[in-house]
Amino acid sequence: MTEFHWRTDALSVTFGFHDTAPVALRSLRPAGTAAVDTAAGRLDQPLVEVSMIGHGRFPGGFRHVDTVLGAALRYTGHAEATDGVYRELRIEQAEAGTGLRVTSVFRAEAGTAAFQTWTEVALDPAAADPITLDFVSSFATGAFLVDTGCTVDAFDLLSGENDWVAENRWSTRPLREVGLARIDRDIQHHPPRSRCLVSNRGSWSTGERLPTGALLCRDADYALAWQVEHNGPWSYEIGESRHGAYLLLAGPTDQENQWSTVIEPGHGFTSVPASVSVSGGGVDAALAGLTDQRRAIRLPRAADDALPVVFNDYMNTLMGDPATATLLPLIDAAALVGADYFCIDAGWYAEGHWWDTVGAWEPAASRFPGGITAVIDHIRARGMVAGLWLEPEVIGVHSPLARSLPDDAFFSRGGIRVAEHGRHHLDLRSAAALAHLDSVVDRLVSDYGVGFIKMDYNTMAGPGTDSTGGAAGDGLLGHTRALLGWLERIQARHPHLLIENCASGAMRMDYAMMSRLHLQSTSDQQDPVMYAPIAAAAPASLLPEQAGNWAYPQAGMHPELFTLSLVNAILGRMYLSGYLNRMSPAEIVLVTEAVAAQKSVVADIRSAHPVWPLGLPGWEDPWVALGLTVPGEGLRLALWRRPGAPESVVLPLPAFTGRQIDVAAFFPAGQQGWAWAWDAPAGQLTVTVTVAAPTARVLSIRPH
């Protein structure tokens, strides 16, 4: 066995290979931790799994490992490079029979215990015939067993489910309970066939499941976390091999997503990227590693530094029915409480029923008798930046543009345009489709002075498009990559423009999109009590500075529910709504206080890490908690008591064990009905609440 190492300031990675076996990632651990005896652990999981039509798997089955070509790859070289604070490693392998050339790329920010990785596939120039790939992994390893010295029995999987108005539902379960059946591998003389597959289909990348996960070892201080960074289909798979186990990350596949692609000399393929982090054990440590990695891979712009409080007229307010008469008093009220941006949401372009007629994005004259520019001028006159709702990737089936744009501008299957929910889906590989979107955004920015776009996406396009003659899944992959390129070009052309990723309330909450966009609307949930676990769990998928949580208090609400609806947004990014113009002076004072608290939070939120003293919240949990740790500032802790919860809750705060702390009300400034007691030796904060649920507060905790 030949080994080589790749090290950064924060990582230590070991690879191995020999003449009769492909490269495997044998150890992945934080720098400075005890070295692992990799020779003592037998690993049989190749770094790359790849299959093509005519070369499948052995043994066959549903799993994406055991590919014949993956096992036949052989090491041909590796090289390291440095680009500022980033380190890059490229590992090259080849398969002689087909002429396949595979390069695994690893890229890491030197101080972050994580890397981004992907696979590049090419064909030798001397190869006689093109080949059709039907699966390529982005990453695969079984190193977590050797690094911990544990068996599969000791590992839990942290994974998340997602759905409209029921986002961010996380669970932690033993691998033995999520699909990995225990068998006697020596007696069987074959690897197990069982697996745990977590995947998502279609163009809603987080429509059912979240592309983030972690393996947590109960018997060692070790956590391996990941995110697949793709705005289309993706999967991760965990299973056992002949002598070990594996984790595999991938983008679209033939088996699940109707994906395949033809490569030939000079025309290869690059898999979707994924990020992997390693840390000490536990959920908080695993997700802190991904938080650091998300900051390392974002494409920052100067405009992102503003971190504005955005008022949006939609949620529990105008609900898609804006007009000059209803907007003007909301604009005045939003400015009064301290909002920085004001976004006019859906319906501004609609003379009547609009769902299946959208596409032109021209303001409706009947809604704005003096023109929409008069409303936007009023927003600016009140010291705010104006924003508009836009759903750029669809054309209503009854829109004139459905007839005027060429056929190649749309998704189609078998020569028939795809239609879902009354809309056709634009294919952004098309020059005509791109020209249409460019003209729309340029007009909104230049003619109306828009500085913020709420980019919605309410139509799931299905498996994709075969309009160019390839597989439907490959058409979808081409479109999703073209969308990312378009977003980059739009922001380069309009550097002040901020774009929120809505996607029907977090149905496309992936890090291909979020590495490029400013803000993510975390839900369309209209019940503030049900929103609590969504808001609390959002930083598991997003940077806290990107988690746009709605705060929509209403005039006349019970004071505790009014406060709770504001607490939902304090430890993320406030997305404010509600009829502020109908509120009492006391209610306006509380909203103004909440906006000020949010601005205090965002002042240092980009150095914060999320923690969950009660664990990631369950959907029905009676008590919900989210904290943000800020260097030099201690902990800000949001705590929700929901109906049915007992009066008291004990929160473990291990970082402060043995120390004295000061606990104070952060929002609201008063602490009516809430009290707390600190047990320093145990590191536990007991909070007792005597006001009726639902109720919520944000506390500030500072050690002496």
C-alpha positions as CSV (number, residue, x, y, z in Angstrom):
1,M,0.0,0.0,0.0
2,T,1.3,3.4,-1.0
3,E,0.0,6.4,1.0
4,F,0.2,10.2,0.5
5,H,-1.0,13.0,2.6
6,W,-2.7,16.4,2.1
7,R,-2.6,18.9,4.9
8,T,-3.9,22.4,5.5
9,D,-3.8,24.5,8.7
10,A,-7.0,22.7,9.8
11,L,-7.1,19.4,8.1
12,S,-5.1,16.2,7.8
13,V,-6.1,13.8,5.0
14,T,-4.6,10.5,4.0
15,F,-5.0,8.7,0.7
16,G,-3.8,5.2,-0.2
17,F,-3.6,3.0,-3.3
18,H,-1.6,0.1,-4.7
19,D,-1.0,-1.6,-8.1
20,T,-4.2,-3.7,-7.9
21,A,-6.6,-1.2,-6.3
22,P,-7.8,2.4,-6.9
23,V,-7.2,5.4,-4.7
24,A,-9.1,5.4,-1.4
25,L,-9.5,8.2,1.1
26,R,-8.2,6.4,4.2
27,S,-8.3,9.1,7.0
28,L,-9.9,12.5,7.4
29,R,-9.4,14.3,10.7
30,P,-8.8,17.8,12.1
31,A,-5.2,18.9,12.1
32,G,-3.5,18.3,15.4
33,T,-5.5,15.3,16.4
34,A,-3.8,12.0,17.1
35,A,-2.6,10.2,13.9
36,V,-4.6,7.1,12.9
37,D,-2.9,3.8,12.1
38,T,-4.5,3.4,8.7
39,A,-2.7,0.1,8.1
40,A,-4.8,-1.4,10.9
41,G,-8.0,-0.7,9.1
42,R,-8.8,-2.4,5.8
43,L,-10.7,-0.1,3.5
44,D,-12.3,-1.3,0.3
45,Q,-14.2,1.8,-0.8
46,P,-12.7,3.6,-3.8
47,L,-12.5,7.4,-3.8
48,V,-14.5,7.5,-7.1
49,E,-17.5,5.4,-8.3
50,V,-18.3,5.8,-12.0
51,S,-20.4,3.7,-14.4
52,M,-21.3,3.9,-18.0
53,I,-23.6,2.0,-20.3
54,G,-22.0,-1.4,-20.8
55,H,-20.0,-1.2,-17.6
56,G,-22.2,-1.4,-14.5
57,R,-21.7,-2.9,-11.1
58,F,-20.5,-6.1,-9.6
59,P,-22.3,-7.3,-7.7
60,G,-25.4,-5.7,-9.2
61,G,-28.1,-4.0,-7.1
62,F,-29.6,-0.7,-6.2
63,R,-26.5,0.7,-4.6
64,H,-24.2,3.2,-6.3
65,V,-21.0,1.6,-5.1
66,D,-19.3,-1.6,-6.5
67,T,-18.9,0.0,-10.0
68,V,-16.7,-2.0,-12.3
69,L,-15.0,1.0,-13.6
70,G,-14.5,2.5,-10.1
71,A,-12.7,-0.6,-9.0
72,A,-10.6,-0.7,-12.2
73,L,-9.2,2.9,-11.8
74,R,-5.5,3.1,-11.1
75,Y,-3.5,6.0,-9.7
76,T,-1.5,8.0,-12.2
77,G,-0.4,11.1,-10.2
78,H,-1.4,13.9,-7.9
79,A,-0.5,17.6,-7.5
80,E,-1.0,20.3,-5.0
81,A,-1.4,24.0,-5.5
82,T,-1.9,27.2,-3.4
83,D,-4.2,30.1,-4.3
84,G,-4.0,32.7,-1.6
85,V,-5.6,31.2,1.5
86,Y,-6.9,28.2,-0.5
87,R,-5.2,24.8,-0.9
88,E,-6.0,22.5,-3.8
89,L,-5.3,18.8,-4.4
90,R,-5.9,17.0,-7.7
91,I,-5.7,13.2,-7.8
92,E,-5.6,11.6,-11.2
93,Q,-6.6,8.0,-12.1
94,A,-7.1,6.1,-15.3
95,E,-8.9,3.0,-16.6
96,A,-6.9,1.4,-19.4
97,G,-9.7,-0.5,-21.1
98,T,-12.0,2.3,-21.9
99,G,-9.6,5.2,-21.9
100,L,-11.4,6.8,-19.0
101,R,-9.5,9.5,-17.1
102,V,-10.8,10.7,-13.7
103,T,-9.6,13.6,-11.6
104,S,-10.7,14.1,-8.0
105,V,-10.4,17.7,-6.9
106,F,-10.2,18.9,-3.3
107,R,-10.2,22.6,-2.4
108,A,-10.0,24.0,1.1
109,E,-9.6,27.3,2.8
110,A,-6.5,26.9,4.9
111,G,-8.1,27.6,8.3
112,T,-11.3,25.7,7.8
113,A,-11.6,22.0,8.8
114,A,-13.5,21.2,5.6
115,F,-13.1,21.0,1.8
116,Q,-15.1,21.3,-1.3
117,T,-14.7,18.4,-3.7
118,W,-15.9,17.2,-7.1
119,T,-15.0,14.7,-9.9
120,E,-13.8,15.5,-13.4
121,V,-14.2,12.8,-16.0
122,A,-12.5,12.8,-19.4
123,L,-11.8,10.4,-22.2
124,D,-8.3,9.7,-23.5
125,P,-7.7,11.4,-26.9
126,A,-6.8,8.0,-28.4
127,A,-10.2,6.5,-27.4
128,A,-12.1,5.3,-30.5
129,D,-15.7,5.8,-29.4
130,P,-17.7,8.1,-27.2
131,I,-19.1,6.7,-23.9
132,T,-22.3,7.3,-22.1
133,L,-21.9,7.9,-18.4
134,D,-24.8,7.1,-16.2
135,F,-23.3,7.7,-12.7
136,V,-20.4,9.7,-11.3
137,S,-19.8,10.2,-7.6
138,S,-18.6,13.5,-6.2
139,F,-17.1,11.9,-3.2
140,A,-16.8,8.5,-1.5
141,T,-15.0,7.2,1.6
142,G,-15.2,4.7,4.4
143,A,-12.6,6.5,6.5
144,F,-15.0,7.3,9.3
145,L,-14.7,3.8,10.6
146,V,-10.9,3.8,10.8
147,D,-10.7,7.4,12.1
148,T,-12.9,6.4,15.1
149,G,-12.0,2.7,15.5
150,C,-15.7,2.1,15.8
151,T,-18.2,-0.1,13.9
152,V,-21.3,0.9,12.1
153,D,-23.3,0.1,15.2
154,A,-21.8,3.2,16.9
155,F,-22.9,5.7,14.3
156,D,-26.0,7.9,14.1
157,L,-27.2,9.7,11.0
158,L,-28.3,13.3,11.3
159,S,-30.7,14.1,8.3
160,G,-33.4,16.6,7.4
161,E,-36.8,16.4,5.7
162,N,-38.3,19.4,4.0
163,D,-41.8,20.3,2.7
164,W,-43.9,23.3,2.0
165,V,-44.6,25.1,5.3
166,A,-43.0,22.2,7.1
167,E,-39.3,22.9,6.5
168,N,-36.2,21.9,8.4
169,R,-37.5,18.8,10.2
170,W,-34.3,17.1,11.5
171,S,-33.8,13.7,13.1
172,T,-30.9,11.7,14.5
173,R,-31.2,7.9,14.2
174,P,-28.8,5.0,14.4
175,L,-27.6,3.7,11.0
176,R,-29.0,0.3,12.0
177,E,-32.5,1.9,12.0
178,V,-32.2,3.7,8.7
179,G,-31.6,0.9,6.3
180,L,-28.3,-0.8,7.2
181,A,-29.3,-4.3,8.2
182,R,-26.7,-6.3,10.2
183,I,-25.6,-9.5,8.5
184,D,-22.7,-11.9,8.9
185,R,-20.4,-10.8,6.1
186,D,-17.9,-13.6,6.6
187,I,-20.5,-16.3,6.3
188,Q,-22.0,-14.7,3.2
189,H,-18.7,-14.0,1.5
190,H,-20.3,-10.9,-0.1
191,P,-20.9,-7.3,0.9
192,P,-24.3,-6.4,2.2
193,R,-26.8,-5.0,-0.3
194,S,-28.7,-2.8,2.1
195,R,-28.2,1.0,2.1
196,C,-29.5,4.3,3.4
197,L,-30.3,6.5,0.5
198,V,-31.3,10.1,1.0
199,S,-32.1,11.9,-2.3
200,N,-34.2,14.6,-3.9
201,R,-35.7,14.7,-7.3
202,G,-36.5,17.4,-9.9
203,S,-35.8,21.1,-9.9
204,W,-37.0,21.6,-6.3
205,S,-33.6,20.7,-4.8
206,T,-35.0,20.7,-1.3
207,G,-38.6,19.8,-2.0
208,E,-38.6,16.7,0.1
209,R,-35.2,16.2,1.7
210,L,-32.2,18.4,2.7
211,P,-28.8,17.9,1.1
212,T,-27.0,18.3,4.4
213,G,-26.2,15.4,6.8
214,A,-23.7,14.2,9.3
215,L,-22.4,10.9,10.7
216,L,-22.1,11.2,14.5
217,C,-20.1,8.6,16.5
218,R,-21.6,7.9,19.9
219,D,-18.3,6.3,21.1
220,A,-15.8,8.9,20.0
221,D,-15.4,12.6,19.6
222,Y,-15.9,12.6,15.9
223,A,-18.4,14.0,13.4
224,L,-18.3,13.9,9.6
225,A,-20.7,16.4,8.0
226,W,-21.5,17.2,4.4
227,Q,-23.7,19.2,2.0
228,V,-24.3,18.4,-1.7
229,E,-24.2,21.8,-3.5
230,H,-26.6,21.4,-6.4
231,N,-29.8,23.3,-7.3
232,G,-31.3,20.1,-8.9
233,P,-31.3,16.4,-8.0
234,W,-28.7,15.0,-5.6
235,S,-28.2,12.0,-3.3
236,Y,-26.1,10.7,-0.5
237,E,-25.8,7.0,0.3
238,I,-24.5,5.1,3.3
239,G,-23.9,1.4,3.4
240,E,-21.6,-1.4,4.4
241,S,-18.9,-2.9,2.2
242,R,-17.1,-6.3,2.4
243,H,-14.9,-5.2,5.2
244,G,-16.0,-1.7,6.1
245,A,-18.6,1.0,5.3
246,Y,-19.0,4.0,3.0
247,L,-20.5,7.4,2.5
248,L,-21.1,8.5,-1.1
249,L,-22.2,11.9,-2.3
250,A,-23.5,12.5,-5.8
251,G,-25.6,14.7,-8.1
252,P,-28.2,13.4,-10.5
253,T,-28.2,9.7,-11.5
254,D,-29.7,7.5,-14.2
255,Q,-31.4,5.3,-11.6
256,E,-33.2,8.0,-9.7
257,N,-33.2,11.0,-12.0
258,Q,-33.1,9.9,-15.7
259,W,-29.6,11.3,-16.0
260,S,-26.9,10.2,-18.4
261,T,-24.4,12.1,-20.6
262,V,-22.1,11.3,-23.5
263,I,-18.5,12.2,-23.3
264,E,-15.8,12.0,-26.0
265,P,-12.2,13.2,-26.4
266,G,-12.2,16.9,-25.7
267,H,-15.7,16.9,-24.1
268,G,-15.8,15.6,-20.6
269,F,-18.0,15.9,-17.6
270,T,-17.7,17.5,-14.1
271,S,-19.8,16.3,-11.2
272,V,-21.7,18.6,-8.9
273,P,-19.6,19.8,-6.0
274,A,-20.0,18.8,-2.4
275,S,-18.5,20.0,0.9
276,V,-17.3,17.8,3.7
277,S,-16.2,18.8,7.2
278,V,-14.8,16.9,10.2
279,S,-15.0,18.0,13.8
280,G,-15.4,16.8,17.4
281,G,-18.5,14.9,18.2
282,G,-22.0,16.2,18.4
283,V,-24.6,18.0,16.3
284,D,-23.3,21.5,17.2
285,A,-19.7,20.7,16.3
286,A,-20.7,19.1,13.0
287,L,-22.8,22.0,11.9
288,A,-20.3,24.6,13.1
289,G,-17.9,23.0,10.6
290,L,-20.4,23.4,7.8
291,T,-21.1,27.0,8.9
292,D,-17.4,27.8,8.5
293,Q,-17.3,26.0,5.1
294,R,-20.3,27.9,3.9
295,R,-18.6,31.2,4.6
296,A,-15.5,29.9,2.9
297,I,-17.2,29.1,-0.4
298,R,-19.7,32.0,-0.7
299,L,-19.1,34.4,-3.5
300,P,-19.3,37.6,-1.5
301,R,-20.1,41.0,-2.9
302,A,-19.9,44.5,-1.3
303,A,-23.7,44.8,-1.4
304,D,-24.0,41.8,0.9
305,D,-22.4,43.8,3.7
306,A,-25.6,45.8,4.3
307,L,-27.6,42.9,5.9
308,P,-30.8,45.1,5.7
309,V,-34.1,44.5,7.5
310,V,-36.6,43.9,4.7
311,F,-40.3,44.6,5.0
312,N,-42.3,42.5,2.6
313,D,-46.0,43.2,2.1
314,Y,-47.1,39.6,1.5
315,M,-47.2,37.3,4.6
316,N,-50.5,37.6,6.5
317,T,-50.8,41.1,5.0
318,L,-51.6,41.9,1.3
319,M,-51.1,38.3,0.3
320,G,-50.5,39.0,-3.4
321,D,-52.9,41.9,-3.8
322,P,-50.8,45.1,-3.7
323,A,-52.0,48.5,-4.8
324,T,-51.0,52.1,-4.3
325,A,-53.7,52.7,-1.7
326,T,-52.7,49.8,0.4
327,L,-49.0,50.1,0.0
328,L,-48.5,53.8,0.9
329,P,-49.5,53.5,4.6
330,L,-47.4,50.3,4.9
331,I,-44.4,52.0,3.5
332,D,-44.8,54.9,6.0
333,A,-45.2,52.4,8.9
334,A,-42.2,50.3,7.8
335,A,-40.0,53.3,7.7
336,L,-41.2,54.4,11.1
337,V,-40.1,51.1,12.7
338,G,-36.6,51.1,11.1
339,A,-36.9,48.9,8.0
340,D,-34.2,49.3,5.4
341,Y,-35.8,47.8,2.4
342,F,-39.4,47.5,1.3
343,C,-40.4,44.7,-1.1
344,I,-43.6,44.8,-3.1
345,D,-44.6,41.1,-3.4
346,A,-46.6,39.1,-5.9
347,G,-49.5,40.6,-7.9
348,W,-47.9,43.9,-8.9
349,Y,-48.1,42.9,-12.5
350,A,-51.6,41.4,-12.5
351,E,-54.8,43.0,-13.8
352,G,-56.8,40.0,-12.8
353,H,-56.1,36.3,-12.3
354,W,-52.4,36.0,-13.0
355,W,-51.1,32.6,-12.1
356,D,-51.1,31.2,-15.7
357,T,-50.5,34.5,-17.5
358,V,-47.2,35.6,-16.0
359,G,-44.0,36.2,-17.9
360,A,-44.0,39.8,-19.1
361,W,-43.5,41.4,-15.6
362,E,-45.1,44.7,-16.5
363,P,-46.9,46.7,-13.7
364,A,-50.7,46.5,-13.7
365,A,-52.1,50.0,-14.4
366,S,-55.3,49.3,-12.4
367,R,-53.2,48.7,-9.3
368,F,-51.1,51.8,-9.6
369,P,-53.1,54.7,-11.0
370,G,-50.1,57.0,-10.8
371,G,-47.7,54.3,-12.0
372,I,-45.6,51.9,-9.9
373,T,-42.7,54.4,-10.1
374,A,-44.7,56.7,-7.8
375,V,-44.9,54.0,-5.2
376,I,-41.2,53.2,-5.6
377,D,-40.3,56.9,-5.3
378,H,-42.3,57.0,-2.1
379,I,-40.3,54.0,-0.7
380,R,-37.1,55.9,-1.5
381,A,-38.4,59.1,0.0
382,R,-38.9,57.3,3.2
383,G,-35.3,56.2,3.2
384,M,-35.7,52.7,2.1
385,V,-34.5,50.6,-0.9
386,A,-37.3,49.3,-3.1
387,G,-37.8,45.6,-4.1
388,L,-40.1,43.6,-6.3
389,W,-41.2,40.0,-6.4
390,L,-40.2,38.1,-9.5
391,E,-40.6,34.5,-10.7
392,P,-38.3,34.6,-13.7
393,E,-38.0,31.0,-14.7
394,V,-41.6,30.4,-15.7
395,I,-44.0,31.6,-18.4
396,G,-47.7,31.1,-17.9
397,V,-49.4,28.9,-20.4
398,H,-51.8,31.7,-21.3
399,S,-49.1,34.4,-21.5
400,P,-48.4,36.0,-24.9
401,L,-44.8,35.1,-24.3
402,A,-45.7,31.4,-24.5
403,R,-46.4,32.1,-28.2
404,S,-43.7,34.6,-29.0
405,L,-40.7,32.9,-27.5
406,P,-39.2,30.1,-29.6
407,D,-39.7,26.4,-28.7
408,D,-36.0,26.0,-27.6
409,A,-36.7,28.5,-24.8
410,F,-38.8,26.0,-22.9
411,F,-38.5,22.6,-21.3
412,S,-40.0,19.9,-23.5
413,R,-40.3,16.1,-23.5
414,G,-40.7,14.2,-26.8
415,G,-41.2,17.5,-28.6
416,I,-44.1,18.6,-26.3
417,R,-43.6,21.5,-23.9
418,V,-43.6,20.7,-20.3
419,A,-46.6,22.3,-18.4
420,E,-46.9,22.1,-14.7
421,H,-49.3,24.1,-12.5
422,G,-50.3,26.3,-15.4
423,R,-46.7,27.2,-16.3
424,H,-44.1,26.4,-18.9
425,H,-40.5,26.2,-17.6
426,L,-37.8,28.3,-19.3
427,D,-34.6,26.5,-20.3
428,L,-31.8,28.8,-19.5
429,R,-29.4,27.1,-22.0
430,S,-31.5,29.0,-24.6
431,A,-30.2,32.3,-25.8
432,A,-33.8,33.5,-26.2
433,A,-34.7,32.6,-22.7
434,L,-31.6,34.3,-21.3
435,A,-32.2,37.5,-23.3
436,H,-35.8,37.6,-22.0
437,L,-34.7,37.4,-18.4
438,D,-31.8,39.8,-18.9
439,S,-34.2,42.4,-20.3
440,V,-36.7,41.9,-17.4
441,V,-34.1,42.4,-14.7
442,D,-32.3,45.3,-16.5
443,R,-35.6,47.1,-16.9
444,L,-36.6,46.6,-13.2
445,V,-33.3,47.9,-12.1
446,S,-32.8,50.8,-14.6
447,D,-36.3,52.0,-15.1
448,Y,-37.8,51.4,-11.6
449,G,-34.6,51.7,-9.5
450,V,-35.2,48.3,-7.8
451,G,-32.4,47.3,-5.5
452,F,-33.9,44.0,-4.2
453,I,-35.6,41.1,-6.0
454,K,-37.5,38.4,-4.2
455,M,-36.9,35.5,-6.6
456,D,-39.6,33.0,-6.3
457,Y,-39.9,29.6,-7.9
458,N,-43.2,27.8,-7.4
459,T,-43.2,25.3,-10.3
460,M,-41.3,22.0,-10.0
461,A,-40.2,21.1,-13.6
462,G,-40.1,17.3,-13.2
463,P,-37.2,15.2,-14.4
464,G,-36.0,17.7,-16.9
465,T,-36.0,18.3,-20.7
466,D,-34.8,16.2,-23.7
467,S,-35.1,19.1,-26.1
468,T,-31.5,18.9,-27.2
469,G,-31.6,15.1,-27.8
470,G,-30.0,14.0,-24.5
471,A,-31.4,12.5,-21.4
472,A,-34.1,14.5,-19.5
473,G,-31.9,14.6,-16.4
474,D,-28.9,15.9,-18.3
475,G,-31.1,18.7,-19.7
476,L,-32.1,19.6,-16.2
477,L,-28.5,19.6,-15.1
478,G,-27.6,21.9,-18.0
479,H,-30.4,24.3,-17.1
480,T,-29.5,24.4,-13.4
481,R,-25.9,25.2,-14.2
482,A,-27.0,27.9,-16.7
483,L,-29.2,29.4,-14.0
484,L,-26.2,29.8,-11.7
485,G,-24.2,31.4,-14.4
486,W,-27.1,33.8,-15.1
487,L,-27.2,34.8,-11.4
488,E,-23.5,35.5,-11.4
489,R,-23.7,37.7,-14.5
490,I,-26.8,39.6,-13.3
491,Q,-25.1,40.5,-10.0
492,A,-21.8,41.5,-11.8
493,R,-23.9,43.8,-14.1
494,H,-25.9,45.2,-11.1
495,P,-23.5,45.0,-8.1
496,H,-25.9,46.8,-5.8
497,L,-28.7,44.4,-6.4
498,L,-29.6,41.9,-3.6
499,I,-31.5,38.8,-4.5
500,E,-33.6,36.7,-2.1
501,N,-34.0,33.0,-2.8
502,C,-37.6,32.2,-2.1
503,A,-38.5,29.1,-4.1
504,S,-42.0,28.6,-2.7
505,G,-40.7,28.8,0.8
506,A,-37.3,27.0,0.8
507,M,-38.0,24.4,-1.9
508,R,-34.6,25.3,-3.4
509,M,-32.5,25.9,-0.3
510,D,-29.3,24.4,-1.5
511,Y,-25.7,25.8,-1.4
512,A,-25.3,26.1,-5.1
513,M,-28.0,28.8,-4.9
514,M,-27.0,30.2,-1.5
515,S,-23.3,30.5,-2.3
516,R,-24.5,33.1,-4.8
517,L,-27.5,34.8,-3.2
518,H,-28.1,37.1,-0.3
519,L,-31.1,35.8,1.7
520,Q,-33.3,32.7,1.9
521,S,-36.9,32.9,2.8
522,T,-37.1,29.9,5.2
523,S,-40.8,29.2,4.9
524,D,-44.3,30.2,3.8
525,Q,-45.6,29.1,7.2
526,Q,-48.3,31.5,8.3
527,D,-48.7,30.4,11.9
528,P,-46.0,32.0,14.1
529,V,-46.1,29.1,16.7
530,M,-45.5,26.5,14.0
531,Y,-42.8,28.8,12.5
532,A,-40.7,28.5,15.7
533,P,-39.0,25.1,14.9
534,I,-38.5,26.2,11.3
535,A,-36.7,29.4,12.4
536,A,-34.7,27.6,15.1
537,A,-33.5,24.8,12.7
538,A,-32.8,27.0,9.7
539,P,-29.0,27.6,10.5
540,A,-28.5,23.9,10.1
541,S,-29.0,24.4,6.3
542,L,-27.9,28.1,6.0
543,L,-25.6,30.7,7.3
544,P,-27.5,32.5,10.1
545,E,-26.9,35.7,8.2
546,Q,-28.9,34.2,5.3
547,A,-31.8,32.7,7.2
548,G,-34.7,35.0,6.3
549,N,-37.3,34.3,9.0
550,W,-40.7,36.0,8.7
551,A,-41.9,38.2,11.6
552,Y,-45.6,39.1,11.0
553,P,-47.2,40.5,14.1
554,Q,-50.7,41.6,13.8
555,A,-52.7,44.4,15.5
556,G,-54.7,43.1,18.4
557,M,-52.7,39.9,18.8
558,H,-52.3,38.6,22.4
559,P,-49.1,40.4,23.6
560,E,-47.2,37.1,24.1
561,L,-48.0,35.8,20.6
562,F,-47.1,39.3,19.2
563,T,-43.7,39.0,20.9
564,L,-43.2,35.4,19.8
565,S,-43.9,36.3,16.1
566,L,-41.0,38.8,16.4
567,V,-38.7,36.5,18.3
568,N,-38.9,34.1,15.3
569,A,-36.7,36.5,13.3
570,I,-34.3,38.0,15.8
571,L,-31.5,35.4,15.5
572,G,-31.5,35.1,11.8
573,R,-32.4,37.8,9.2
574,M,-35.7,39.6,9.9
575,Y,-38.2,39.4,7.1
576,L,-40.9,41.8,8.5
577,S,-44.5,41.9,7.5
578,G,-47.9,42.6,9.1
579,Y,-50.3,45.6,9.0
580,L,-48.0,47.9,10.9
581,N,-50.2,50.8,10.0
582,R,-53.1,49.4,12.0
583,M,-51.1,48.8,15.2
584,S,-51.4,50.6,18.6
585,P,-48.6,52.9,19.8
586,A,-47.5,50.2,22.2
587,E,-47.3,47.5,19.4
588,I,-45.3,49.9,17.2
589,V,-42.9,50.4,20.1
590,L,-42.3,46.6,20.4
591,V,-41.8,46.2,16.6
592,T,-39.3,49.1,16.6
593,E,-37.5,47.4,19.5
594,A,-37.4,44.1,17.6
595,V,-36.0,45.8,14.5
596,A,-33.3,47.4,16.7
597,A,-32.5,44.1,18.3
598,Q,-32.2,42.5,14.9
599,K,-29.7,45.2,13.8
600,S,-27.7,44.6,16.9
601,V,-27.6,40.9,16.1
602,V,-26.5,41.3,12.5
603,A,-23.7,43.6,13.5
604,D,-21.7,40.5,14.4
605,I,-23.7,37.7,13.0
606,R,-21.1,36.8,10.3
607,S,-18.8,35.5,13.1
608,A,-21.5,33.6,14.9
609,H,-22.1,29.9,15.1
610,P,-25.5,28.3,15.8
611,V,-26.0,26.0,18.8
612,W,-29.0,24.1,19.9
613,P,-29.0,23.5,23.7
614,L,-32.1,21.3,23.5
615,G,-30.9,19.6,20.2
616,L,-32.2,20.4,16.8
617,P,-36.0,20.9,17.3
618,G,-38.5,18.3,16.5
619,W,-41.6,19.4,14.7
620,E,-43.9,19.0,17.7
621,D,-41.3,19.9,20.5
622,P,-43.0,21.9,23.3
623,W,-39.8,23.8,24.1
624,V,-37.5,25.1,21.2
625,A,-34.1,26.7,21.6
626,L,-31.6,28.3,19.3
627,G,-28.4,30.1,20.3
628,L,-25.8,32.1,18.4
629,T,-22.3,32.1,19.9
630,V,-20.4,35.3,19.1
631,P,-16.7,35.6,20.0
632,G,-16.3,38.0,22.8
633,E,-20.1,38.4,23.2
634,G,-21.1,35.2,24.8
635,L,-24.4,33.7,23.7
636,R,-27.7,35.0,22.4
637,L,-30.4,32.5,23.1
638,A,-33.9,32.4,21.6
639,L,-36.3,30.2,23.6
640,W,-39.9,29.4,22.7
641,R,-42.5,27.8,25.0
642,R,-45.2,26.3,22.8
643,P,-48.7,25.2,24.0
644,G,-48.6,22.1,26.2
645,A,-45.0,22.7,27.4
646,P,-44.2,22.5,31.1
647,E,-43.5,25.7,32.9
648,S,-39.8,25.0,33.3
649,V,-37.0,23.7,31.1
650,V,-33.4,22.9,31.7
651,L,-30.9,23.9,29.1
652,P,-27.4,22.4,29.1
653,L,-24.8,25.1,28.3
654,P,-21.5,23.1,28.5
655,A,-19.4,25.9,27.2
656,F,-20.0,27.8,30.5
657,T,-19.7,24.9,32.9
658,G,-18.0,25.9,36.1
659,R,-18.2,29.6,35.3
660,Q,-20.5,32.4,36.5
661,I,-22.7,34.0,33.9
662,D,-24.9,37.1,33.6
663,V,-28.3,36.4,32.0
664,A,-30.3,39.3,30.8
665,A,-33.3,40.0,28.6
666,F,-32.2,40.9,25.1
667,F,-35.7,41.0,23.4
668,P,-38.0,42.3,24.6
669,A,-36.2,44.4,27.2
670,G,-38.7,43.4,29.9
671,Q,-38.8,39.9,31.3
672,Q,-42.3,39.7,32.5
673,G,-43.3,36.2,33.5
674,W,-39.8,34.7,32.7
675,A,-37.2,33.8,35.3
676,W,-34.0,31.8,35.3
677,A,-31.4,30.2,37.6
678,W,-27.9,29.1,36.7
679,D,-26.2,26.0,38.1
680,A,-22.5,26.6,37.3
681,P,-21.1,23.2,38.4
682,A,-23.6,21.4,36.2
683,G,-23.5,23.9,33.4
684,Q,-27.3,24.1,33.3
685,L,-29.7,27.0,32.9
686,T,-33.2,26.5,34.3
687,V,-35.8,28.8,32.8
688,T,-39.2,29.1,34.4
689,V,-42.2,30.8,32.7
690,T,-45.4,31.7,34.4
691,V,-47.1,33.4,31.5
692,A,-49.3,31.2,29.3
693,A,-47.9,29.6,26.2
694,P,-47.3,30.4,23.4
695,T,-44.5,32.7,24.5
696,A,-40.9,33.4,23.6
697,R,-37.9,35.5,24.5
698,V,-34.3,36.2,23.4
699,L,-31.8,36.2,26.3
700,S,-28.2,37.5,26.4
701,I,-25.7,35.3,28.3
702,R,-22.2,36.5,29.1
703,P,-19.6,34.7,31.2
704,H,-17.8,36.6,33.9
